[in-house]
Amino acid sequence: MRKYLNPTYDLPFKRVFGEHKHLCISLINSMIPFDTGQEVVEIEYLSSELVPALDLLKNSVVDVRCKDSAGRHFIVEMQLCWHDKFRKRVLHNASKVYSLQLEKGKKIELLQPVFSLNFINHIFEHSTEMENEYLHHYKIVNILHTEKQIEGLEFIFVELPKFKPENKAEKKLHELWMRFLTEIDEDTEESPPELLACPETKEALDYIERSAYTPEQLDSYLSHKVNASIVVEIQEEERRKGKEEGKAELRIEVARKALAAGVPVETVAQLTGLTTEQVIAIKQSHQ
């Protein structure tokens, strides 16, 4: 039986989409509704270091950045939890990528579009009219005449938990990549035959097979998973409680759990917002 890692976490996500250009191209083309003839053909990877991460988000964001043969830039992110700051962070990063093109001595009229593709492993659009919509595509358009667009920045947000396969022929690759991101994890006992029948997703499954990773890489994967799960817990509890005193109690409780799981003091401090001294005090009080 083949055992897999969860492709939404740092190491496997970057192994699939950050090391194999054709798979990254396939994902981008399947998610962004390009006009015919505008699909991505070739890419080169770029540094993903854009701006400092915001608060807890740095432990729950995985990103791959690239540029295609037409000069267009793409930021592909996997966000394991949702925070109100995330939209602003996405806007900031895309705007920075757009403006940084001028630093290479280009004329302003030669600026190329930036596409920000964001997978969110969380539901953030709860309104009734959007309860069945998992893909949200934003452009800069005229309010009265939406067909009129200022080109340059486009944003796509994909809410993974809302996805339900429809088996539409015209969306085959889109659905297969969505199933890859939503159905495969450590508990997968049998690979879906549809994913094995598609060359791209079958290859991706090979890259996230547990046996393809060293013990050190698996330790890193587990550490990132623990960190991300703690971030999710903090965010969920803060939404429910909404009071500062509740947040303080929660951060202490999360620190206790993280320390018990073997997470280093410095990492716990970064995750919870507590000082190193506070974390050490919590650790000593439970020894």
N, C-alpha and C positions, 0 to 999 in steps of 0.2 A: 504494500500500500504506500502510495506516495504521500509524504507529509509536506505541507507548505507553510510559509510564513505569510503574514497578512500584508498584502501589497500596499496598503494605505500607510504603513509605517516607513520611517526614513530609509533604512538600508535596502529593503526590497524595492521600494518605489524608485529610488535612484538607480538601483541595479538595472531595472527594466527600462525606465524612460530617460535616465541620465547617462547611460553608457551605450545604448543601442539606438542610433539615430532613426533607423527605419521604423522602430516601434513608437518613438516619440512623434514622428511625422504622422503615423497612422492614428495615434490618439488625437492629435491636434485636428487633423482633417475630419475625424469622425465627430468631433464635438463642436467645432466652429462652423457655422453655416455659410461657407464661402460661396460666392457666385461661381458658376461653371467656368473652369479655366483658371481660377484664382487659388486653387489648392496648393499647399506646400509641397515642394518637390525635393528640396535638399536643405539641410540645416548645418550650422556649426554651433557647438556649445559655447556659452559665454559664462563668465563668473556670475554666480548668483548672489554675491555680496552687494547689497544695495544700500539698505539703511539699517541701523540698529533695531533689533526686535523690540516690540512693545511689551513690557511687563511679562506676563506669563506666556504670551503668544509664542515666544521663541522656542519653547519646548513642544509645541504642537503644530508647527508649520514645516512642511517639507517642500522645497521648490527646485525647479529646473528652469534654466533660462537659456534661450537659444535665438539664433537669427537665421532666416531662410535666404535662399539664393536671390530673392527679390529685394532683400534688405529689411524686410519686416521683422520686428522683434516679438518674441513670445515669452511670457512668464507663465509657467505651469506650476500651480501650487496645490498641495494637499493640506487642508486645514482640518485637524482632528476635532476641534471644538469651535464654537462660535462665541464671539465677543463683539460688543457694540463698536469697539475700536477697529475691527477687522476691515470694514469697508474703507475707512480712512487710510488704513495701512496699504490696502490694495491700490487705492487712488494715488497715494504718495509714491509707491514703488513704480507704478506704470508711468506716472508723470516724470519721475526722475530718469527712467530709461529713455523716455522721449526726449527730454532736454539734454541728456548727456551726449546725444549724437552730435551736438554742436561743438563739443569739446574736441572733436577730432578734426576741426577745421572745415567742416561742411557748411555750405550756404543753407540758410534757413528753409529755402524752398525745396531742398533735397531731403528734409526730414521724412523718415519712413514711419508707417503706422506701428503702434504697439498694441498687442492683444494680450489681455490678462485672463487666463483660464484657471478658474478656482474651483476645486472640488472640496465640498464641505461635508464632513461626516456628521452632520447635525442638521436638524430642521430649524430654519430661522424665519421663514415666511409662513406664518400661521393663519393668515386671513382666509376666509371661506372661499373667495374667488380664486385663490392661488393654492388651495390645498392639494390639488392634483398636478401642479406644475413644479417640476424639479429642476428645469433648466431655465435660467433667467439671463437674457442677453440685453446688455445696455449699450447704447450709442449716444453720441451728442447730436440731438436732432432738434428741428424746429417744432415747438409745441403744437402749433396749429397745422403744420404740414410736415408730418413725421417722415415723409419720403426725402425731405431735404436734410442732409447730414453734413456736419463738419467732421471730416475724416482725421484720424490721428490716434484716437484712443477708443478701444472697445473692451468691454468687460463681460465675461461669462461666468456665472455662478451656478454650480451644479450641486444640488442637495441630494446626496447619495441615499439617505434613508427613505426618500419619497419614490425612488425609482421602482417601477414594476415592469417587467418584460412584456412587450406587446407582440414580438415576433413579426414585425413588419419587414418585408423584404428590402424596401428602400432604406431602412435604417439598420441593416444587419450588423455592420461593423460597430456602429454606435452602441447598439444594445449589447454586443459581445464584450466590448471594453467596460461598459457599465456593470455587466455581470461579473467580469473579472475583478472589479474593484469592490463589489458588494457581496459576492457569494463566496469568495475564497479567503480562508483564514486558517489558523492552526487546527481547527476542528473539522476541516473538510476531509471527509472519508473517501469520497469518490469524485474525480474530476468530471464536471459536466461534459457530456459528449459533444455538445455544440462548441465549447471552447477548445476541445481537442481537435475538432474537425477544421478549425480555422488556423492557418499557418501562423498568423501574428499572435493570437492569444495562446496557442499551443507553445510557441517559443517563449512567451512571457511566463507561462507556467513552469517551464524548465528552469528559468532564472530565479524563481522564488521557491524552488524545492529546497527543503531544509538541508538536505545532504550536500548542497552546493556551497554551503557556508562553513567557515572555520569556527572552532569553538570561541575564538576571540570575537568574531563577527556576531555570533549568536548572543554572546554576553552583551555586546553593544546594542543589538536589536532589543533584547529584553530590558535593558536599562532605559532605552528610549520609550518602550511600551509602558513601563512603570511610570516614567515621568509624564507621558501624555495622559495616562489614566488619572494621575493625580490632578493634572490641570483640569481635566473634564469634571472631576468631582468638585473641585473648588468652584468652577464656573456654575455648575448646576446648583450647588448649595447656596451660592451667593444670589442667584436669581430667586430662589425660593425664600430665603430669609430677608435679604435686602436691607439689613440693619448692620451698622458698623460693629456693634458688639457681637452680633452673630457671626460676622465675617472673622473677627479676631478669634473666637472660639473655634471656628471651623479650621482656620489656618494652623492652630495649635494641634488639633486632632489629626489633621492631614500630616503634619510634621511627625507626630508620633507613629502613624502608620508607615510613613516613608522610611523613618529610621529603623523601624522593626523589620522592614523589607530589605535593609542593607544599603539604602541610598545614602551616599556621602553627605556629610554635614553641609558642605558648601552648596551642593546641588539642592538640598532641601531648602536652604535659605533662599536660593534663587527662585525656586518653585513657589514658595509660600509668601515671600515678601518679608519674612522675619529676618532679624539680624543673625549673624553667625553666633553671637553670644547667646541669643535667645534659644536657638536650636540646640546649642551645646547644653544649656540649662535643662531643656526638655529631655535630652538624651540622658543626662546624669540623673535626673529625677526618676527615670524608669529603668535604671540598671540594678 
